[in-house]
Amino acid sequence: MKRKQLKPFWKLRHAQKFVELRNWLNGRVTLKARQDPLNSIMSVDNTTLSVANAFHNIRFAFVAPWVLCGWILLLIQISTFGPNEGEVSFANSNINLKKELIVKGINYDESDYIYYEALVGKDGESSILEYIDAVSNYGGESYKDSVYLDIIIICVLLVISMMATVAFLRLPRMADIYFDRQRKIVYTWRFGKIAACNFDNLGARENMHGLALFLYSENKKQESGYWPTYFLIQPTGRAHFNNENDNTEFMAQLFAFMEKGKSAVITEERFERPQPKSYLFIDKKPENFEQRLEEILKRDDELPKLYAEHVF
């Protein structure tokens, strides 16, 4: 039985209160505590359950392929740039012909051979610099334009590949999303901005990318200073082709933890999953965290109305 009809990403629907799904789950899901709770759950203790932000999966599913493709295209373009063996061989044969003409005392036009001499140099081989010099000074205009275009393409691909690589490496490991059963709140942060809400006000929307949770976040662009922001969770760890069934057990685990505690989710005293090591930076917890968190929680009653009226 479907909770709601999933729509394509270009037909987003409004979020709903996460707690409204509790009744749907009751009687449909039988949970059993496990040593490893799976479902992207990173840690569980007496008061807090944390879940991985889906950005880690998205980083490798969407960003990494572009970085890899950029370098592959660059290497292909570089490998095909310059004279091939046939051109070098043809240039050397023409230079040898010139030498034979000199020995025989036959007149020749120097301009017929100067390009080939510049192309292969004194050693009879050719380098990229010799190739560019020969084309720039002695090549035909159409050939020059073709070579210059290749150089521009290589430079553009190099810049794009380097920028994409730097961006990939500089992207920090995003903070987990924390569910505090003692205070009945949910909170996280992203790039210095705190997002939080009371558990009863948490918004949710399911789509093919996973489960989007809507929290009330600091936002200087808004007159109130706050605005709903969604954080994506992928219980399966897949970046694509998620459906409601993939989220069901995870949602049941959240409700069970918030109502009954860790014993409903894990069998051990504490669970902690190692964080991914493929990051150079970590999105650090903002300063004055508790004070700013309390300011958000004073206002988060506005959150359900906003995510019910607006599509994010």
Long-range contacts (C-beta under 8 A, 24 or more apart in sequence): 1-28, 2-244, 3-206, 3-244, 4-206, 4-244, 6-206, 6-207, 6-208, 6-243, 6-244, 7-207, 8-208, 9-207, 9-208, 9-209, 12-205, 12-207, 12-311, 12-312, 13-205, 13-311, 14-205, 14-307, 14-308, 14-309, 14-310, 14-311, 15-203, 15-204, 15-205, 15-212, 15-214, 15-230, 15-307, 15-308, 15-312, 16-203, 16-204, 16-205, 16-308, 17-200, 17-201, 17-202, 17-203, 17-204, 17-304, 18-199, 18-202, 18-203, 18-204, 18-213, 18-251, 19-199, 19-200, 19-202, 21-204, 21-251, 22-255, 25-248, 25-251, 25-252, 25-255, 28-248, 29-248, 29-249, 29-252, 31-249, 31-252, 31-253, 31-256, 31-264, 31-265, 33-263, 33-264, 33-265, 33-266, 33-267, 34-265, 34-266, 34-267, 35-266, 35-267, 35-268, 35-271, 36-271, 36-273, 37-253, 37-265, 37-266, 37-271, 38-235, 39-235, 39-236, 39-249, 39-250, 39-253, 40-233, 40-234, 40-235, 40-236, 40-237, 40-250, 41-250, 41-253, 41-265, 41-271, 41-273, 42-176, 42-272, 42-273, 42-275, 43-176, 43-270, 43-271, 43-272, 43-273, 44-257, 44-262, 44-265, 44-266, 44-270, 44-271, 44-272, 45-262, 45-270, 45-271, 46-261, 46-262, 47-180, 47-181, 47-182, 48-178, 48-179, 48-180, 48-181, 49-178, 49-179, 49-181, 49-253, 49-254, 49-257, 49-262, 49-265, 50-176, 50-177, 50-178, 50-179, 51-176, 51-177, 51-179, 51-233, 51-250, 52-176, 52-177, 52-233, 53-174, 53-175, 53-176, 53-177, 53-188, 53-231, 53-232, 53-233, 54-209, 54-210, 54-231, 54-232, 54-233, 54-234, 54-239, 55-171, 55-174, 55-232, 56-173, 56-174, 56-276, 57-234, 57-237, 57-238, 57-239, 58-232, 58-239, 59-168, 59-171, 60-239, 61-239, 61-240, 62-239, 63-164, 63-167, 63-168, 63-171, 64-168, 66-164, 67-161, 67-164, 67-165, 67-168, 70-157, 70-160, 70-161, 70-164, 70-165, 71-161, 71-165, 73-157, 74-154, 74-157, 74-158, 74-161, 77-150, 77-153, 77-154, 77-157, 78-154, 81-128, 81-150, 81-151, 81-154, 82-126, 82-128, 82-131, 83-119, 83-126, 83-131, 87-119, 87-126, 88-119, 88-120, 88-124, 88-125, 88-126, 90-116, 91-115, 91-116, 91-117, 91-119, 91-120, 91-126, 92-116, 92-120, 92-124, 95-120, 95-124, 114-138, 115-139, 169-280, 170-280, 170-281, 171-279, 171-281, 172-279, 172-281, 172-282, 172-283, 173-275, 173-276, 173-279, 173-281, 173-282, 173-283, 174-283, 175-283, 175-285, 177-213, 177-231, 177-233, 179-254, 179-257, 179-258, 181-257, 181-258, 181-259, 181-261, 184-258, 185-297, 186-213, 186-215, 187-215, 187-293, 188-215, 188-231, 189-283, 189-285, 189-286, 189-289, 190-217, 190-229, 190-231, 190-283, 191-283, 192-286, 193-217, 193-218, 193-219, 193-229, 193-286, 194-218, 194-286, 194-289, 194-292, 194-293, 194-296, 195-229, 195-231, 195-296, 196-293, 196-296, 196-297, 196-300, 197-296, 197-297, 197-300, 197-303, 198-297, 198-300, 199-258, 201-300, 201-301, 201-303, 201-304, 203-228, 203-230, 203-303, 203-304, 203-307, 205-230, 206-242, 206-244, 206-247, 207-242, 208-240, 208-241, 208-242, 208-243, 209-234, 209-239, 209-240, 209-242, 210-234, 210-235, 210-236, 210-242, 210-246, 210-247, 211-235, 211-242, 211-247, 211-250, 211-251, 214-303, 214-307, 214-312, 215-303, 216-296, 216-299, 216-300, 216-302, 216-303, 217-296, 218-292, 218-296, 224-299, 224-302, 226-296, 226-299, 226-302, 227-306, 228-303, 228-306, 228-307, 228-310, 228-312, 229-312, 230-312
